């Protein structure tokens, strides 16, 4: 965690001649001074274990994840990612909860909350599933864009 300390010197509170800045216990430099205590930040694995889905059966985890993804993704994308999770993660016990964790972390971000449906969808696909899952050692690639596929023209026999 990083801290930034800003010293505000005014006529009422000039900088001391000895060059010593304000110290804890001195009178406040500004009526707007806010003292923030550092908060303990849980690791992603600790948050994962605190999830109510962590102890649920794998089938229930799978259903919950599918429901969660369906809030943000198109139906074919949900099927694609669920298939990838089953294949890529090898149905690891934690795989469904890991994906739920990164999506729920994304949901807590103010920019995500205030974003459009398109922004949320892209945020889940490009960041949560592709980059944020890397904290767990794996990720999910986005499905290919169907619009970019070339249509095959029929031959002379209509095939």
Secondary structure by P-SEA (a helix, b strand, c coil): cbbbbbbbbcccccccccccccccccccccccbbbbcccccccaaaaaaacccccccaaaaaaaaaaaaaacccaaaaaaaaaaaacccccccaaaaaaaaaaaaaaaccccccccaaaaaaaaacccccccccccccccccccccccbbbbbbccccc
